[in-house]
């Protein structure tokens, strides 16, 4: 009698465990999801005539799918590690900075966005054949704020056309504040402020931002900041220092200029 009760208890427990596993699987939260398919297709180089006609890229996140219609390698890095500016990415080859790609990835089970980005970087690092080294530094920050008389640019009422930023002779155009900050962060040594830029404007969405550099001597770290103050009606304040992770490319192959498909 006792043996029969024990057997019934074991069977019932096993059934409960089975139901629990089915329940967890039904919720779509597997422990080890895998990439079932991925493709990265080279589109163009930023600044080239063919890139000027490309539609503005979109990032699409779904439980089992990630798609970037037109993104750079550094854009993928920023998504993967939630980076705030280009100054957190060091030693990135020029060819990797300018190439634009279509990236599509499908998973065999749904995951949260953070896990999706980890898997995306796993695919990207394999396709681009790069290795990263992560280090930490303490950096001075500059916060971008709205100036005393307000911004001197207007909000876009229609979606912008082409790729931004657009760097032309004597003029640079942006359609978001984030692009402006990335541009300021990613300057050559003679113009770099060695600061981490933080957006404190509270301005979100798309804008018609135009920075005219023609007839202006860009001869020092403060030159671009002065133009931003004068032409855009924005300002900079120094809120202090912040700990910042740096992602350094320590190894890379010939940049992808074709189509890569997950083996």
C-alpha positions in Angstrom: 0.0 0.0 0.0 2.8 2.4 1.0 4.7 1.5 -2.2 1.6 2.3 -4.3 1.2 5.7 -2.7 4.9 6.5 -3.3 4.6 5.5 -6.9 1.5 7.7 -7.4 3.4 10.6 -5.7 6.4 10.3 -8.0 4.1 10.1 -11.1 2.2 13.2 -9.9 5.4 15.1 -9.2 6.8 14.2 -12.6 3.6 15.4 -14.2 3.7 18.7 -12.4 7.3 19.2 -13.5 6.3 18.5 -17.0 3.5 21.0 -16.8 5.8 23.5 -15.4 8.2 23.1 -18.3 5.4 23.4 -20.8 4.2 26.5 -19.0 7.7 28.1 -19.1 8.1 27.2 -22.8 4.6 28.6 -23.6 5.7 31.9 -22.1 8.4 32.1 -24.7 11.4 32.5 -22.4 13.9 29.7 -23.2 17.2 29.5 -21.4 19.4 29.1 -24.5 17.9 30.7 -27.6 19.9 30.4 -30.8 20.2 32.3 -34.1 18.4 30.3 -36.8 19.3 32.7 -39.7 21.3 35.9 -40.2 22.4 38.0 -43.2 24.5 41.2 -43.4 24.5 42.9 -46.8 26.8 45.8 -47.7 24.8 48.8 -49.1 27.2 51.8 -49.5 29.7 54.1 -47.9 28.5 57.1 -46.0 29.1 60.2 -48.1 29.0 58.4 -51.4 26.4 59.4 -54.0 24.7 55.9 -53.7 24.3 56.4 -49.9 22.7 59.9 -50.4 19.7 58.2 -52.0 19.3 55.5 -49.4 16.2 55.8 -47.2 16.6 56.6 -43.5 17.5 53.4 -41.6 15.1 51.8 -39.1 15.8 49.4 -36.2 13.1 46.8 -35.8 12.9 44.7 -32.6 10.6 41.7 -32.3 10.7 38.8 -29.8 12.3 36.5 -32.4 13.7 39.0 -35.0 16.0 42.0 -35.2 16.3 44.0 -38.4 18.4 47.1 -39.2 17.6 48.4 -42.7 20.6 50.7 -43.0 23.2 50.8 -40.2 26.9 51.2 -39.6 29.3 48.9 -37.7 29.6 51.5 -35.0 25.8 51.8 -34.9 25.6 48.0 -34.2 28.2 48.4 -31.5 26.2 51.2 -29.9 23.1 49.1 -29.9 24.8 46.0 -28.6 26.5 47.7 -25.6 24.1 50.6 -25.1 26.8 53.2 -25.8 26.0 56.9 -25.5 28.6 58.3 -27.9 31.2 57.5 -30.5 33.9 58.4 -28.0 33.3 55.1 -26.3 34.5 53.2 -29.4 38.2 53.3 -30.0 40.5 52.1 -32.8 37.6 51.4 -35.2 39.0 51.2 -38.8 37.8 54.0 -41.0 36.2 51.5 -43.5 34.1 50.1 -40.6 33.0 53.6 -39.7 31.7 54.5 -43.1 30.1 51.3 -44.4 26.3 51.0 -44.3 24.7 47.6 -44.1 21.3 45.8 -44.0 21.3 43.4 -41.0 18.6 40.8 -40.4 18.6 38.1 -37.7 16.0 35.5 -36.7 16.0 33.5 -33.5 14.5 30.0 -32.9 12.7 31.3 -29.7 11.7 34.7 -28.3 14.0 36.7 -26.0 14.1 40.1 -24.3 15.7 43.0 -26.1 18.9 42.8 -24.0 19.5 39.2 -24.9 18.6 39.9 -28.5 21.4 42.5 -28.6 23.9 40.1 -27.1 23.1 37.6 -29.9 23.2 40.3 -32.5 26.8 41.3 -31.4 27.8 37.6 -31.5 26.7 37.5 -35.2 28.2 40.9 -36.0 31.6 40.1 -34.5 31.7 36.8 -36.5 30.7 38.5 -39.8 33.1 41.5 -39.4 35.8 39.3 -37.8 36.5 41.7 -35.0 37.6 41.3 -31.4 37.1 43.9 -28.6 38.9 44.8 -25.4 36.8 46.6 -22.7 38.4 49.1 -20.3 37.1 51.7 -18.0 38.1 55.4 -17.5 36.8 58.4 -15.6 36.0 61.2 -17.9 35.0 64.9 -17.7 31.5 65.5 -19.1 29.9 68.3 -21.0 26.1 68.5 -21.0 24.3 70.0 -24.0 21.5 72.2 -22.9 19.1 74.7 -24.5 20.5 78.2 -24.6 19.1 81.4 -23.0 17.0 82.4 -26.1 16.0 78.9 -27.1 17.0 76.7 -30.1 17.5 78.2 -33.5 16.3 75.2 -35.5 12.9 73.8 -36.3 11.2 70.4 -35.8 10.7 68.4 -38.9 7.1 67.9 -39.9 7.9 65.2 -42.5 10.4 62.3 -42.3 13.9 63.3 -43.4 15.2 61.9 -46.7 18.6 60.2 -47.1 21.2 59.4 -44.5 22.3 61.7 -41.7 24.5 63.4 -40.8 25.1 64.9 -44.2 28.6 66.4 -44.4 29.0 68.7 -47.4 31.3 71.6 -48.4 31.0 74.2 -45.6 27.8 72.7 -44.1 26.9 69.8 -41.8 23.3 68.7 -41.4 21.7 66.5 -38.7 18.2 65.4 -38.0 18.6 64.4 -34.3 20.3 65.8 -31.2 22.0 62.4 -30.8 23.7 62.7 -34.2 25.0 66.1 -33.3 26.5 64.8 -30.0 28.1 61.8 -31.8 29.6 64.2 -34.3 31.1 66.4 -31.5 32.4 63.3 -29.7 34.1 61.8 -32.8 36.5 64.6 -33.7 40.2 64.5 -34.7 42.7 65.3 -31.9 43.1 69.0 -33.0 39.3 69.5 -32.4 38.6 67.0 -29.7 37.6 68.4 -26.2 38.3 65.0 -24.5 34.9 65.3 -22.9 31.9 62.9 -22.7 28.9 64.7 -24.2 25.5 64.2 -22.4 22.1 65.3 -23.8 20.3 67.5 -21.3 18.2 69.4 -23.9 15.0 67.3 -23.4 14.5 67.6 -27.2 13.4 64.3 -28.8 12.4 63.5 -32.4 13.6 64.8 -35.7 14.8 68.4 -36.4 16.3 70.4 -39.2 19.8 71.1 -37.7 22.3 72.8 -39.9 25.8 73.8 -38.8 27.6 76.1 -41.2 31.4 75.7 -41.1 32.2 77.7 -44.2 34.4 80.9 -43.5 34.9 79.7 -39.9 38.3 78.8 -38.7 38.1 75.4 -37.0 41.5 75.7 -35.3 41.0 74.4 -31.8 38.9 72.2 -29.4 36.4 75.0 -28.7 35.8 76.0 -32.3 32.9 73.6 -33.0 31.3 74.3 -29.6 31.3 78.0 -30.4 29.5 77.3 -33.7 26.9 75.2 -31.9 26.3 78.0 -29.4 26.1 80.8 -32.0 24.2 79.0 -34.8 22.0 76.5 -33.0 21.0 78.3 -29.8 22.4 75.5 -27.6 24.9 75.7 -24.8 27.2 73.5 -22.8 27.6 73.1 -19.0 30.0 71.0 -17.1 28.1 68.7 -14.6 31.2 66.8 -13.4 32.9 63.5 -14.1 31.5 60.1 -15.0 32.8 56.5 -15.2 32.8 55.3 -18.7 33.5 52.0 -20.4 35.6 52.0 -23.6 35.3 49.4 -26.3 38.5 49.1 -28.2 38.8 47.2 -31.5 42.0 45.1 -31.1 41.7 42.9 -34.2 39.7 43.2 -37.4 39.8 41.7 -40.9 39.2 43.3 -44.3 35.9 45.2 -44.0 32.8 43.4 -45.3 31.9 44.7 -48.8 29.5 42.0 -50.0 27.0 39.8 -48.4 27.6 37.6 -45.3 25.1 34.7 -44.5 25.3 32.8 -41.3 26.8 29.4 -42.0 
